[in-house]
Amino acid sequence: MVEPLILAHISDLHFGVEVDKAQIASLQAILPTFGADAIVISGDLTQRARRNEFHAARSFVNALKESTPVLVSPGNHDVTWWAGPFHIGGRERIYRKYIEFFGPDLAPTLQLPRAIIVSCLTSHGLTVGSMTWNLRDLTVKGHLPSSELHRAQRRFSEVPESVVRVLVVHHNVLRGEISDRMGLARWRSANVAINESGADLVLCGHDHQESAGQIDGKVVVSTSGTHCARTRGGRPSAFHLITVDPNSISIRQMRWDAPRGEFVASHLHRFARWRVASLGGAISRSDPSSEGLVHAGRPSR
């Protein structure tokens, strides 16, 4: 029997004045216990991209790395866009603090025996590519350049078909239920390209509301919540524990229980792996793991 791939997905920690320190302590204690193959942090480690915030975020990440491989990518709050609007003076200026604490690779790749996790940079500060007609989107919206997706597609093509292909971006690629907002400018073309990239799974954040779904019934999407005071609608924070087996992808929401001071298992969403099915794979109806799978993009309840 093939052992499932296990990923812990957290996002939007926002180290700074609004971070929930009790949640951070709980995350640091609970994440190593899952036996995950990797932990992915999909951006917004800081609130104001200040050095003390980056220092706290790096200490948190380093503690997790003692037990589990960790992939980290920057979010829009980790970018000092005011240091180089429209990348005047060079784009590296807006990432200088992030690079100081997390290194020069802004879109790292993590190769595991059973998975390849490729991140794509969507946080570019104030640039033409991220602009919309809505002024509130300035420096908030992201964009996914074709060059980033082409790089991811190349990396995916280099691994055997049996390897799980995971794409990481910061900005949410599915519309937020409460916010009613997409994270990316030009999101329609971005989502078409994601579906064509060869990815099995997308990990993202940004919206501050957890969700699980699919892009047009194909690529599965995990949108992790936030661990600061600014949750959507005052909802409890949540992160995701993801299990990938040969036929399905399951996303378990781990929700913060403030009175108990711990994360507890909550909703489970299960999806058929569409890429496996498109390659001729089949889900055995006699296999209990196939029960309740999502087809055509309808999440299980």
C-alpha positions in Angstrom: 0.0 0.0 0.0 1.4 3.4 -1.0 1.9 5.7 2.0 0.0 9.0 1.5 1.9 12.3 1.2 1.2 14.6 4.1 1.6 18.4 3.9 0.9 21.0 6.6 -0.1 24.3 5.0 -0.1 27.6 7.0 -0.2 31.2 5.8 -0.5 34.8 6.8 1.2 34.6 10.2 1.6 38.4 10.3 4.3 38.6 13.0 3.9 42.0 14.5 1.4 43.8 16.7 -1.6 41.7 15.5 -0.1 38.2 15.6 -1.9 35.8 17.9 1.0 34.6 20.1 -1.0 31.8 21.6 -1.7 30.4 18.1 2.0 30.7 17.1 3.0 28.7 20.2 0.4 26.1 19.5 1.5 25.8 15.9 5.1 25.4 16.9 4.1 22.6 19.2 1.6 20.7 17.0 3.0 20.9 13.5 6.0 18.5 14.2 3.5 15.9 15.6 1.8 15.2 12.3 4.7 13.5 10.7 4.3 15.7 7.6 6.5 15.3 4.6 6.8 19.1 4.5 5.4 22.3 6.0 4.5 25.1 3.5 4.1 28.8 4.6 2.5 30.7 1.7 3.5 34.2 2.5 2.8 37.2 4.7 5.1 36.2 7.5 5.1 39.8 8.7 2.7 42.7 9.1 4.9 45.7 8.1 8.1 44.0 6.8 10.0 45.3 9.8 13.2 43.6 10.9 11.9 42.6 14.3 9.0 41.0 12.6 11.2 39.1 10.2 13.5 38.1 13.1 10.5 36.5 14.9 9.3 34.8 11.8 12.7 33.3 11.1 13.0 32.0 14.6 9.6 30.3 14.2 10.6 28.8 10.8 13.9 27.6 12.1 12.2 25.8 15.0 10.0 24.0 12.6 12.9 23.0 10.4 14.4 21.0 13.3 11.8 18.3 12.6 10.3 18.9 9.1 11.4 20.4 5.8 9.8 23.9 5.4 9.2 25.9 2.2 8.6 29.6 2.7 7.6 32.2 0.1 6.9 36.0 0.5 3.5 37.7 0.6 2.6 41.3 -0.2 3.1 42.3 3.5 6.7 41.0 3.3 7.5 43.4 0.5 8.7 47.0 1.1 7.0 48.3 -2.0 7.6 52.0 -1.1 11.4 51.4 -1.5 10.9 50.8 -5.2 7.5 51.6 -6.7 7.3 50.3 -10.2 10.7 48.7 -9.4 12.4 52.1 -9.9 16.0 51.6 -8.9 15.7 47.8 -9.3 13.2 45.2 -8.1 15.6 43.8 -5.5 15.1 46.9 -3.3 11.6 45.9 -2.3 12.7 42.4 -1.2 15.9 43.4 0.6 14.6 42.7 4.1 13.0 39.4 3.2 16.3 38.3 1.5 18.2 39.3 4.6 16.3 36.9 6.7 15.2 34.1 4.3 17.7 34.2 1.5 17.8 35.3 -2.1 15.5 32.7 -3.6 12.1 34.4 -3.7 10.4 31.4 -5.4 12.1 28.3 -3.9 11.4 24.7 -4.9 11.4 21.8 -2.5 12.0 18.3 -3.9 10.8 15.4 -1.9 10.9 11.7 -2.7 7.1 11.7 -3.5 6.4 15.3 -4.3 7.8 18.4 -5.9 6.7 21.7 -4.4 7.3 24.8 -6.6 6.6 28.3 -5.5 5.8 31.2 -7.9 6.3 34.8 -6.9 3.0 36.8 -7.0 4.0 39.6 -4.6 5.6 42.3 -6.7 4.7 45.5 -4.9 3.4 48.5 -6.8 3.7 47.4 -10.5 1.7 47.7 -13.6 1.0 44.0 -13.7 -0.7 44.1 -10.3 -2.8 47.2 -10.9 -6.6 47.2 -11.5 -9.2 49.9 -11.8 -9.8 49.7 -8.1 -7.6 52.0 -6.0 -7.9 49.7 -3.0 -6.0 47.1 -4.9 -2.8 49.1 -5.1 0.1 47.0 -3.5 -2.5 44.5 -2.3 -3.3 42.5 -5.5 -0.7 40.1 -6.9 0.0 38.9 -10.4 1.3 35.7 -11.7 3.8 36.3 -14.6 3.8 33.7 -17.4 7.5 33.3 -16.8 6.8 32.1 -13.3 4.3 29.5 -14.5 6.5 28.4 -17.3 9.3 27.7 -14.8 6.9 25.7 -12.6 5.7 23.8 -15.6 9.3 22.9 -16.6 10.0 21.6 -13.1 6.8 19.5 -13.1 7.7 18.0 -16.4 11.1 16.8 -15.1 9.6 14.5 -12.5 7.9 11.1 -12.9 4.1 11.0 -13.3 3.8 9.4 -9.9 5.3 12.4 -8.1 2.7 14.8 -6.6 3.1 18.3 -8.1 2.3 21.2 -5.8 2.2 24.9 -6.8 2.6 27.6 -4.1 1.5 31.2 -4.5 0.6 33.8 -1.9 -2.5 35.3 -3.4 -5.8 33.4 -3.4 -6.7 31.9 -6.7 -10.4 31.2 -5.7 -12.8 33.9 -4.8 -13.1 34.6 -1.0 -16.5 33.6 0.3 -16.8 36.7 2.6 -14.5 39.1 0.9 -15.9 38.3 -2.6 -12.4 39.1 -3.9 -9.8 37.3 -6.0 -6.2 37.8 -5.0 -4.7 38.1 -8.4 -5.1 40.7 -11.1 -5.9 39.1 -14.4 -7.0 36.0 -12.4 -8.9 34.4 -15.3 -5.9 33.9 -17.5 -3.8 32.9 -14.4 -6.3 30.2 -13.5 -6.3 28.8 -17.1 -2.5 28.7 -17.0 -2.5 27.0 -13.6 -4.8 24.2 -14.9 -2.5 23.7 -17.8 0.7 23.7 -15.7 0.5 20.1 -14.6 -0.1 20.9 -11.0 -2.2 18.6 -8.8 -2.5 21.1 -5.9 -2.2 24.8 -5.3 -1.4 26.2 -1.8 -2.2 29.9 -1.2 -3.4 32.3 1.4 -3.9 36.1 1.5 -7.7 36.2 1.9 -7.7 35.5 5.6 -10.5 33.0 5.2 -9.7 29.3 4.9 -11.3 27.4 2.0 -10.9 24.3 -0.1 -12.0 23.9 -3.7 -11.0 23.4 -7.3 -10.2 25.6 -10.3 -12.9 24.8 -12.9 -13.3 21.3 -11.4 -9.6 20.4 -12.0 -6.6 21.6 -9.8 -7.3 21.3 -6.1 -6.8 24.5 -4.1 -6.0 24.9 -0.4 -6.4 28.5 0.9 -5.1 28.6 4.4 -6.4 31.2 6.9 -4.5 33.7 9.0 -3.0 33.6 12.5 -3.5 37.2 13.4 -6.5 39.3 14.7 -7.8 40.1 11.2 -9.8 37.0 10.3 -12.8 37.4 7.9 -16.0 37.9 9.8 -14.4 37.2 13.1 -14.1 33.5 12.3 -11.7 31.3 14.2 -8.3 30.9 12.5 -7.5 27.7 10.7 -4.7 26.0 8.9 -4.8 22.9 6.7 -3.5 19.4 7.0 -3.4 17.8 3.5 -3.2 14.2 2.6 -2.5 13.0 -1.0 -3.0 9.4 -2.0 -3.0 7.9 -5.5 -6.6 8.7 -6.1 -7.6 11.7 -4.0 -6.5 14.9 -2.1 -8.0 15.5 1.3 -7.9 18.8 3.1 -8.6 18.8 6.8 -9.2 22.2 8.4 -7.6 22.5 11.8 -9.5 25.3 13.6 -8.4 27.4 16.5 -10.4 26.7 19.7 -9.6 29.8 21.8 -11.1 28.6 25.1 -9.1 25.4 24.9 -6.0 27.2 23.6 -5.4 24.6 20.8 -6.2 23.7 17.3 -8.9 21.0 16.7 -9.8 19.0 13.7 -12.7 20.5 11.8 -14.2 20.2 8.3 -12.8 17.6 5.8 -12.9 18.2 2.1 -12.0 15.4 -0.3 -11.3 15.7 -4.1 -10.6 13.3 -6.9 -7.2 13.8 -8.5 -8.2 15.0 -11.9 -4.7 14.7 -13.5 -4.5 11.1 -12.5 -8.0 10.4 -14.0 -7.0 12.3 -17.2 -4.0 10.0 -17.5 -6.2 6.9 -17.4 -6.2 6.3 -13.6 -9.4 5.0 -12.0 -10.8 5.2 -8.5 -11.9 1.9 -7.2 -15.4 2.1 -5.8 -14.6 -0.7 -3.4 -11.9 1.3 -1.9 -13.2 3.2 1.2 -10.8 6.0 0.4 -12.9 6.9 -2.7 -16.1 7.5 -0.8 -17.3 11.1 -0.7 -14.8 12.3 -3.3 -15.5 15.5 -5.1 -16.2 15.4 -8.8 -16.8 18.5 -11.0 -15.6 20.8 -8.3 -18.4 20.3 -5.7 -16.8 20.2 -2.2 -17.9 17.5 0.2 -20.0 18.8 3.1 
